[in-house]
Structure formats: C-alpha cells, structure tokens
Amino acid sequence: MDLVPLLWDLGFFVSHLRHLLLAVYLNNRIREYMHINQQNHNPRGAFAALIPQLQRAVADDGYHSPTPIQAQAIPHLIDGRDLLGCAQPGTGKTAAFVLPILHYLAQNKRSPAPSLPRVLVLVPTRELAVQIGESITRYGRHLRISHTVIFGGVNQNPQVIKLRRGPDIVVATPGRLLDLIQQRVVRLDNIEMFVLDEADRMLDMGFIPDIRKVISRLPANRQSLFFSATMSPEVITLAGSVTRDRVNISIAPQQPAVERIEQKVFFVGKQSKNPLPTSLNISAVF
C-alpha cells in the first residue's frame, strides 16, 4: 500500500485544522477585546443623554465620565433651560456647553441660511474663540454641523465668506461681530442658543456696552447660557439681563488657581537666559 498520498492528505488536513483553530482562537480574542472595549467606552452620567455620535466623539477623546460642571449643566441644557454657571478654567466648562449645542443642532436640523447663524458664542478674546472653535470641530467630527470663528486683528474677508455660507454656529469676539453686523454681513434674527462665556473677563475688559448691543439684537425666544469664573454683583446683574428662569450652578475648584502654581527662581548669567526654558523642559499639566 502506497502511504505517501495518505500521509500527504493527513498533513494537509492537520495544516488546515491548525489554521482553523488559530482563526477560531483569534476570533474569540477579538470578540473579547471588543466587548471589553465597548464596556470601557460606555458613556456614564450626563454623557449617556447625548446622541450616539457625540458619545462616540467623547469616547474617542478618552473621556467616559463627565466633570462636575458637565454632570450638572448638560442635563439642564438638553432640557432647554437657561443657565448661569460659575466654574474656573480647566473644569471642562467648554464641553459643558459645546456638547449640548451640538446635541440640539443634530436633533433640530435646518437648511443653512446665509448670514443667519443659529447659535452665537460670545467670548472676550481671540484665543478663547479659537479654542472653542477647536472643541466644536473635535466633538462634532461625526456630525454635519458647520461653524466659524470671527475675531478682530485679521483680514475680515475669509470670515465674511464663511458667514455668507450660513454656518450653524458662530463663535465671536464682540468688536468684530458688531463691525460685521453694521456691514450687514451677519444678522442675529435666527439665534436659538446664545452663550456668553467668561463674563467676568468681559467686564474687566470693558465690553459691557458691546455686549448689551449684541443682546439687543437677539430674538426674545432663545436659550441663554452664561458662564463666569467669578460671581461679582456686576456679573449677576448682567446675567439677569441675559437669562430667564435660569438654573444656577457653581463649581468650586479643589484648589484656587494661584495655589496650583508652582513658582521657582533661577539665577543665571546673561548668556544662559535664552537656553534656560528649553533645558528645563517645562510642561503644563491640565
């Protein structure tokens, strides 16, 4: 009896069996990993109330549990309530209003209207405007929601072009916004959500007259969100002109900002002043 064909068939069978068992093993490991990964990315608390696209974006950034300001603010904002929030920078405040804004726009879609945004976020500085714009891009990456950021000190033409395309959200500093309103490049007739961020800095920088001009152009029927790091009497008075039947939220920092700053003094020669920061490898922790 010729055993060569039989041994060849047996070897072929064993080889296929090994590949089959390996495939089954890998498939089971992949299923186990996906199950664990899904559990780890399961949104908790206020994040669970967001639409799936936002839950996915939050999980993609490695966030699974909301910060205190997010946990308290998001449910009220989703319910359409006005809000006065007191929270320090670094508490997750930006996401506390950006996520509900995106949630609202995704569930209440409209055709874009040139120069008529639906959401206005008013901020004191261009740096903050850019930061909020980046947050909108990051959290809204699974949605078809448009936004633009406008501020002074740069050529206005690119901003004008974007406004005339009809963005859903405009993030703006007061001066440039009023300039473009006077030029009839943008109108606030269709604003459904209005956010005034860092109101205490607005007061310090003398923006109150400009803020009141902007507020006077907003429709009465809107949702208003007001955020500030401090609650002085002037801030509370301003909030009263912006919000109606509002929810008040105050998040006390675990440590005042000044106490979290570590200060050191280095005595160096003149020639070492420029290389020193690089050699220290200074990094910020947020």
DOMAR-733334 format. One record per residue (C-alpha): x, y, z; chain; residue in one letter. Coordinates in pm, 1 decimal. Layout:
BEGIN
      east     north        up  c  r
         X         Y         Z  A  a
...
REM end
This chain:
BEGIN
      east     north        up  c  r
       0.0       0.0       0.0  A  m
     136.7     341.7    -104.0  A  d
     137.8     556.1     212.8  A  l
     269.6     876.0      51.7  A  v
     -70.7    1008.4     -71.9  A  p
    -227.6     916.0     261.0  A  l
      43.2    1093.6     459.8  A  l
      17.8    1394.0     229.2  A  w
    -360.9    1412.0     280.0  A  d
    -313.1    1375.9     655.0  A  l
     -56.4    1655.0     659.6  A  g
    -287.7    1874.0     450.2  A  f
    -574.4    1804.1     694.0  A  f
    -361.6    1881.3    1000.5  A  v
    -237.0    2204.2     843.9  A  s
    -593.1    2318.2     769.3  A  h
    -704.8    2217.1    1116.8  A  l
    -428.0    2425.1    1273.8  A  r
    -528.9    2728.0    1064.7  A  h
    -893.5    2676.1    1156.2  A  l
    -819.5    2652.2    1528.1  A  l
    -598.1    2960.2    1508.1  A  l
    -875.4    3151.9    1330.4  A  a
   -1129.1    3048.7    1593.8  A  v
    -890.4    3149.6    1871.5  A  y
    -817.6    3489.3    1717.5  A  l
   -1186.2    3549.6    1650.4  A  n
   -1270.9    3478.2    2014.5  A  n
    -994.5    3710.8    2134.7  A  r
   -1116.8    3986.8    1904.9  A  i
   -1473.9    3944.3    2030.9  A  r
   -1347.7    3952.6    2390.0  A  e
   -1144.5    4266.8    2323.4  A  y
   -1435.7    4440.8    2152.1  A  m
   -1665.5    4352.1    2442.2  A  h
   -1419.7    4490.1    2697.9  A  i
   -1353.5    4795.4    2483.4  A  n
   -1725.5    4858.6    2446.9  A  q
   -1769.1    4833.8    2822.9  A  q
   -1482.4    5076.6    2879.8  A  n
   -1631.6    5323.1    2631.0  A  h
   -1981.6    5301.3    2773.0  A  n
   -2076.5    5663.3    2847.3  A  p
   -2163.0    5743.1    3206.0  A  r
   -2378.0    6003.3    3374.1  A  g
   -2470.5    6306.0    3165.3  A  a
   -2280.9    6170.7    2861.4  A  f
   -2538.6    5891.0    2832.9  A  a
   -2805.5    6151.6    2744.7  A  a
   -2613.0    6264.3    2435.3  A  l
   -2678.2    6131.4    2086.4  A  i
   -2455.3    5836.6    1981.2  A  p
   -2233.6    6048.4    1754.5  A  q
   -2139.5    6272.0    2047.4  A  l
   -2091.2    5976.0    2280.3  A  q
   -1850.3    5833.5    2024.5  A  r
   -1659.8    6161.6    1992.9  A  a
   -1627.6    6192.5    2369.8  A  v
   -1507.3    5832.3    2397.9  A  a
   -1260.1    5886.9    2113.6  A  d
   -1100.9    6158.4    2325.1  A  d
   -1074.2    5920.1    2619.5  A  g
   -1349.2    6074.4    2833.2  A  y
   -1604.7    5838.3    2986.9  A  h
   -1729.6    6025.4    3293.8  A  s
   -1833.2    6392.5    3295.1  A  p
   -1665.4    6652.5    3512.9  A  t
   -1881.6    6815.2    3783.7  A  p
   -1974.3    7115.4    3567.0  A  i
   -2062.3    6884.0    3277.4  A  q
   -2262.8    6648.4    3500.3  A  a
   -2472.1    6935.1    3633.1  A  q
   -2505.2    7151.2    3321.6  A  a
   -2561.1    6906.4    3034.2  A  i
   -2899.0    6761.4    3150.3  A  p
   -3046.9    7110.3    3207.5  A  h
   -2918.1    7240.4    2874.6  A  l
   -3055.6    6941.0    2687.2  A  i
   -3390.8    7017.3    2851.4  A  d
   -3373.4    7370.1    2710.3  A  g
   -3318.3    7557.6    3036.1  A  r
   -3128.3    7885.4    3066.2  A  d
   -2820.7    7850.9    3281.6  A  l
   -2583.4    8058.4    3493.0  A  l
   -2264.9    7863.9    3556.2  A  g
   -1973.2    7958.2    3776.8  A  c
   -1665.3    7747.5    3701.5  A  a
   -1292.3    7802.1    3676.2  A  q
   -1097.0    7734.6    3354.7  A  p
    -980.7    7373.9    3333.7  A  g
   -1304.0    7227.2    3476.1  A  t
   -1443.2    7106.1    3142.0  A  g
   -1664.5    7412.3    3106.6  A  k
   -1629.7    7439.7    2728.3  A  t
   -1753.9    7085.4    2667.6  A  a
   -2037.2    7153.7    2915.1  A  a
   -2197.9    7387.1    2661.2  A  f
   -2046.8    7269.7    2329.5  A  v
   -2187.6    6916.2    2365.7  A  l
   -2549.9    7029.9    2433.9  A  p
   -2526.9    7278.4    2145.9  A  i
   -2420.8    7005.5    1903.4  A  l
   -2684.5    6771.7    2050.6  A  h
   -2956.3    7032.9    1990.9  A  y
   -2849.9    7116.9    1635.4  A  l
   -2823.9    6749.9    1537.0  A  a
   -3177.0    6685.1    1660.3  A  q
   -3322.7    7004.6    1513.7  A  n
   -3179.8    7025.7    1164.4  A  k
   -3242.5    7328.0     940.7  A  r
   -3125.4    7427.1     596.7  A  s
   -2834.3    7672.7     617.2  A  p
   -2936.6    8036.8     581.9  A  a
   -2670.7    8278.8     454.2  A  p
   -2554.2    8522.1     725.5  A  s
   -2809.8    8386.2     974.6  A  l
   -2642.5    8157.3    1230.7  A  p
   -2849.9    7958.5    1479.6  A  r
   -2603.8    7965.8    1770.8  A  v
   -2385.8    8250.9    1893.1  A  l
   -2099.8    8204.8    2140.1  A  v
   -1963.2    8540.1    2256.7  A  l
   -1615.7    8543.3    2413.2  A  v
   -1368.4    8813.3    2524.0  A  p
   -1054.6    8708.2    2332.5  A  t
    -948.6    8558.9    2001.9  A  r
    -752.4    8287.4    2184.3  A  e
   -1065.6    8165.2    2360.8  A  l
   -1265.9    8190.1    2038.0  A  a
   -1013.4    7967.9    1859.0  A  v
   -1011.1    7721.1    2148.2  A  q
   -1390.0    7687.2    2143.9  A  i
   -1385.8    7651.2    1765.9  A  g
   -1140.9    7363.0    1801.5  A  e
   -1368.3    7197.7    2058.3  A  s
   -1665.2    7224.6    1820.9  A  i
   -1458.1    7063.1    1545.7  A  t
   -1339.9    6783.3    1773.6  A  r
   -1673.3    6694.0    1933.0  A  y
   -1870.4    6748.0    1613.0  A  g
   -1649.8    6538.5    1385.5  A  r
   -1920.6    6273.2    1340.8  A  h
   -2189.3    6531.7    1261.7  A  l
   -2267.2    6758.1     968.4  A  r
   -2270.6    7084.7    1164.0  A  i
   -2083.7    7391.8    1044.4  A  s
   -1928.0    7671.9    1243.3  A  h
   -1698.3    7967.7    1201.6  A  t
   -1483.1    8175.6    1434.0  A  v
   -1465.0    8554.3    1391.8  A  i
   -1238.5    8799.9    1570.4  A  f
   -1056.0    9123.7    1503.1  A  g
    -694.6    9192.4    1417.0  A  g
    -705.0    8991.9    1094.1  A  v
    -844.5    9036.8     743.6  A  n
   -1221.9    9003.5     763.9  A  q
   -1275.5    8872.1     408.7  A  n
   -1232.3    8498.6     489.1  A  p
   -1471.7    8542.3     781.4  A  q
   -1725.3    8720.6     559.0  A  v
   -1714.9    8437.0     305.7  A  i
   -1780.0    8176.9     576.5  A  k
   -2065.5    8379.5     727.8  A  l
   -2238.4    8410.6     391.8  A  r
   -2233.8    8031.6     358.6  A  r
   -2465.4    8010.2     658.0  A  g
   -2279.7    7840.6     944.5  A  p
   -2484.5    7682.3    1221.8  A  d
   -2258.6    7821.7    1496.5  A  i
   -2067.0    8147.5    1519.4  A  v
   -1800.2    8196.6    1786.6  A  v
   -1714.0    8565.9    1804.6  A  a
   -1549.0    8846.8    1993.6  A  t
   -1778.5    9149.7    2044.9  A  p
   -1589.3    9412.0    1843.5  A  g
   -1556.5    9219.9    1515.8  A  r
   -1910.1    9084.0    1548.6  A  l
   -2059.1    9434.8    1577.9  A  l
   -1848.3    9552.3    1283.0  A  d
   -1988.4    9274.0    1064.9  A  l
   -2342.5    9339.0    1189.0  A  i
   -2310.6    9704.9    1088.3  A  q
   -2185.5    9593.5     746.6  A  q
   -2492.1    9365.6     721.0  A  r
   -2269.1    9063.5     676.4  A  v
   -2434.8    8878.6     965.0  A  v
   -2772.1    8903.8    1139.4  A  r
   -2879.4    8759.8    1474.3  A  l
   -3251.8    8721.5    1399.1  A  d
   -3233.2    8340.6    1392.8  A  n
   -3028.0    8282.0    1708.0  A  i
   -3175.1    7990.3    1904.1  A  e
   -2893.5    7946.1    2157.6  A  m
   -2676.0    8224.2    2297.7  A  f
   -2365.3    8163.6    2508.6  A  v
   -2180.2    8436.9    2695.7  A  l
   -1852.1    8287.6    2815.3  A  d
   -1603.2    8431.1    3067.5  A  e
   -1834.7    8718.6    3158.4  A  a
   -1605.7    8841.0    3435.7  A  d
   -1327.2    8896.3    3183.4  A  r
   -1576.7    9076.9    2959.5  A  m
   -1643.1    9318.1    3246.0  A  l
   -1273.3    9366.0    3318.8  A  d
   -1201.6    9440.4    2952.2  A  m
   -1481.6    9697.2    2923.7  A  g
   -1700.7    9501.2    2682.3  A  f
   -2031.1    9560.2    2862.5  A  i
   -2161.4    9827.8    2617.6  A  p
   -2079.1    9599.4    2323.6  A  d
   -2243.0    9301.3    2495.6  A  i
   -2561.9    9498.4    2552.6  A  r
   -2565.7    9599.2    2184.4  A  k
   -2536.6    9233.0    2083.5  A  v
   -2806.9    9122.5    2329.3  A  i
   -3044.9    9388.5    2197.0  A  s
   -3027.5    9226.4    1852.8  A  r
   -3108.6    8875.3    1974.9  A  l
   -3460.3    8732.4    1946.1  A  p
   -3651.5    8713.2    2273.6  A  a
   -3729.6    8344.2    2224.3  A  n
   -3391.4    8182.7    2276.9  A  r
   -3195.3    7966.1    2519.5  A  q
   -2925.5    8161.3    2702.9  A  s
   -2613.6    8022.2    2869.0  A  l
   -2397.8    8240.6    3088.5  A  f
   -2058.2    8134.0    3227.4  A  f
   -1816.2    8314.0    3455.7  A  s
   -1522.9    8220.9    3678.6  A  a
   -1640.7    8463.1    3948.3  A  t
   -1980.8    8590.7    4061.2  A  m
   -1949.9    8958.4    4145.8  A  s
   -2265.8    9172.5    4179.4  A  p
   -2192.3    9318.5    3834.4  A  e
   -2175.3    8971.3    3682.3  A  v
   -2504.4    8866.9    3845.6  A  i
   -2674.9    9185.0    3720.7  A  t
   -2552.2    9116.7    3368.9  A  l
   -2672.6    8757.8    3393.7  A  a
   -3018.5    8883.9    3486.6  A  g
   -3037.5    9067.2    3153.8  A  s
   -2930.7    8758.1    2960.1  A  v
   -3109.9    8463.9    3123.5  A  t
   -3469.0    8386.5    3221.2  A  r
   -3592.8    8130.9    3475.9  A  d
   -3239.0    8002.4    3486.1  A  r
   -3065.3    7715.8    3663.0  A  v
   -2772.6    7827.2    3880.1  A  n
   -2462.9    7605.4    3900.7  A  i
   -2145.2    7678.1    4091.4  A  s
   -1841.1    7450.2    4085.4  A  i
   -1581.6    7535.0    4349.0  A  a
   -1225.1    7442.3    4246.6  A  p
   -1043.7    7193.0    4467.0  A  q
    -765.7    7449.6    4493.4  A  q
    -760.6    7816.3    4390.2  A  p
    -569.0    7872.3    4068.9  A  a
    -292.0    8060.1    4249.6  A  v
    -231.9    7768.6    4488.0  A  e
    -184.8    7530.6    4193.3  A  r
     102.4    7738.3    4052.6  A  i
     448.3    7620.8    4147.9  A  e
     698.0    7906.6    4148.3  A  q
    1074.4    7874.7    4121.7  A  k
    1357.4    8123.0    4079.2  A  v
    1670.9    8051.7    3876.5  A  f
    1976.9    8278.6    3889.9  A  f
    2160.9    8256.7    3557.8  A  v
    2408.3    8459.6    3359.3  A  g
    2301.7    8676.1    3066.4  A  k
    2416.1    8424.7    2806.1  A  q
    2209.6    8145.6    2966.8  A  s
    1874.8    8326.0    2973.1  A  k
    1756.3    8215.1    2629.2  A  n
    1861.8    7845.7    2651.5  A  p
    1723.4    7805.9    3005.8  A  l
    1349.7    7742.1    2925.0  A  p
    1442.8    7474.3    2672.0  A  t
    1682.7    7299.8    2907.2  A  s
    1418.9    7291.1    3184.5  A  l
    1173.6    7106.5    2956.2  A  n
     880.4    7286.6    3116.5  A  i
     540.9    7125.6    3057.9  A  s
     192.0    7223.0    3169.6  A  a
     -45.4    6984.5    3340.8  A  v
    -417.9    7033.0    3282.8  A  f
REM end
